[in-house]
Every structure is written in C-alpha cells, then in structure tokens.
Amino acid sequence: METTVANYFADHVWLPHGWANQVGIGMNERGALSAADVQSARGDARYLGRYVLPGMPNLHSHAFQRAMAGLAERQTNPSDSFWTWREIMYAFAGRVGPDDLRAIAAQLYVEMLKAGYSHVCEFHYLHHQPDGKPYADPAAMSLALIEAAREAGIGLTLLPTLYMTGGFDGRALSERQRRFGFDVDGYLALLQQLVKMENAALRIGVALHSLRAVPERAMRTVLAAEITRAMPVHIHIAEQIGEVQDCLALRNARPVEWLLDNLPVDARWCLVHATHMTAQETQRLAQSGAVAGLCPTTEANLGDGLFPLKAYINDNGAFGIGSDSHISVSPVEELRWLEYGQRLATRHRNIAVSAMSHSVGETLHAAALRGGAQAAGVAAGVIEAGARADLIVLDESSSLLAGRDEASLIDTFLFAGNANLVRHVMANGEWVVRDFRHRDEERIAARYRDTVTRLAGIS
Ligand code: ZN
C-alpha cells in the first residue's frame, strides 16, 4: 500500500475534463499523485494557490541548439532557407562536446521549467566526436543529457536518434554529419545501455531522424527489435517542400503518405512537423492515433510552412508542442503562434476550437497536455491519481489575471501579455521553481555563460 506523504489543496485545478473547484491533491513517496479529490475540505492540507495546472510536456528538443539561438538571423543569401540555416547549425554542432552539452542542456531545462514545461523529449543525434569517432563511452553525449535533466529536475524522454544517410538516394553522410551516424547494431546497443537507467523521471525511446536519413530496411530492423517494442517512436517528417519533392521523386509518394503506407504508425508514434500534407494525408494521420509534433516558433523561424491545424482538429487528430531549436522556450508562445499562424493564413479568428470547447486556449492547452504526454510515453500532463506529480501554480497576483474566472483563465494565460505567469513548478514530486526562481539557477547559468562564451570564440 502506497502512503500519501503530502496533501495539497487549491481553489481551481485543471483536471482531465476541465476546471474543478476545491481540489485536494495527494502525493506519494515516489513523486506520483495518489489522489485528486473534487469539492474536498482543505483541512490541514498545504494551500497551493488559486489556479493549478499540470506541467506541460515539451515533445521536441535539440538541446545544443539553445546556444545558437540568435546566431542565424543575418541574411547570408537572398534565398536563405532551412538548408542555409542547417549549415550554420552544423558548424556550431561541430564544436559541442559532452561537458558543453551538459552545461547548455541544464540551462535550457531550467528555462523550460520556469516557463511551465515539466518534461522534455530530447531528439538527440549529436552522438560522436566531431570527426565521427565514437567517444570512449559511445553513450557519452546521451549521458550528458540525462545528467543535465537530473540537475535541472525536469522529466526526460531521451530519444537517441538513428542517422545513417545524407539523402533519400542513400548517399553517405557529409563530413559535418559524420558525428551523427550510427549503424543499426551500434544504435540498438546504445538503447540497451540506456534503457537500464530508466526510472520515474527518465524514459528511453526511438528516434528515426527522417526518411532521408534512415533507409527503409534499417527502420524495419529497429522497429522489429524486441527492445523497441513498447518505446515511443519519433521521426521528423514533411518539414520542407524539398523533402516532399525528393520523396516523390525517389519513392513515388509524399513523406507522410509513404510512412503511413509502409510502417505500423500508431499511438506510439510522434510525427514531428508533418507540415506539408494533403487533405487525405491529414485525415489519415489523425486516424492513425499518432501525435503530430508541432513546433510553431521554430517552424516560423525556419520558414517551414503552416500545419493544417483546423482540418486535423476536425478529424480529432492528436498533437503536442515542442520548442525544437529553442528560438523560444515557452509553451505560451508555442500555443499562441500555433493559433496566430492560422489566423494570418485564413484571415479569421478563433480557429482552434473543438466540439469539447469553444475556447481556443482550452482547446490548445488540453490537446497539448494530452498529446505531449502520449508522445513522451509517460503518465504526465494530467492531474489524476497515478500520474506523475508535475504541477504549475499560476501567479494569481498578476494584474493580467485580474477580473478573470475559470471560463477566461486559460485564454488569458495563453493570449494576454508577456509576463510569465508560472510562479511555482513541481516536477516529479519536487518543487524545482519557487516564486519564479529555479532552485539551482545561478550555478547552472554561470556554467552556461562560460561554456557558450568559449564556444562562440568570444573572450
Ligand atoms: Zn527537430
């Protein structure tokens, strides 16, 4: 029998079906919730505040890219695109070692927690030394990310990424891509090593970098391996028109179409971006039960295009949000721009609503909590018995929330102003952010500053 080690109480708590009032929340010794009781008496439970939400899962991150945010905003060519950005990114990636990665990721994860993300899916392909040779421990870079997440206190789904070829035609990796490369046996051995470390705050999953970087046969071998059977599976897909054209030319199908036709895509899968889809692909992806991994600020920054959100919501498609390149680290901004992109494209307002709610904020927020947790493969993003204790307490004293009630609270949280309303954050049963401050933010920030200054070559 599990014992409840802490009892909390809040006036309004976001439960799976929406707001509930006067909620008692119990937590056990494993950092999981033991109860969420509506209309309970406060008794001697500790008062959390007026508004409590689940922590938001972040379903797509390349941690090292946090340190290059802002370095790719100068025009190098009138036709700058994702592909010219990628060259700058590769040059930066070539300088990051395990200690650097740990320092950058810890800083990023502190920023995520302060913004209200309590779990992150790390799509990790920076595996080897810059010349492509494995480190003495081939898991060195993975371990750096695990250690960074532990230091910051954020939940982690680590997705070591299989990356084998430089294009749909199967060409070899370029010099700058060499440190990403694994063969299938080496990759499965890495998963074997890492899966032994799984715990309540750490899950291991599979990432296939993209259709252009992993041959079909390798995908099938990895997915058939016993160790991957129950793991989340993530893949980048249809982010760029160039990728759609290459896929059509070499496989006679569009990327999402090809994936759905050839691999067993189901609720374990997260298709990251899925930007360029036909109406039929959109409907089929929704019906597959997979999660669309949407990264609106990065997709805007890279000039990717717009996801067909309205049609996908109408088909009850699952989706979540990721900060991806970390040009922004805020669930508020991701969800805000997810909606604004649609408004700009359609010249209408209030696009992302469903039969469940006519509130844009509630629709987006509820979907991202659910889809994010599904993609991460963890019991999180929800306040109910058995889920991990990931809680956010909003700053009820903010003038932004004055005159608001339950009906307008989430809309205000997502669409009003720029002040961070996330005041306290509990992740995995621990208070990691109190009164807007992370428990170890000074030390982690100082180490980050030293690291990034050295990497940038500025003294
Ligand atoms: Zn990505």
Boltz pocket constraint, residues with backbone or C-beta under 6 A from the ligand:
constraints:
  - pocket:
      binder: B
      contacts: [[A, 60], [A, 62], [A, 123], [A, 236], [A, 272], [A, 324]]
      max_distance: 6.0
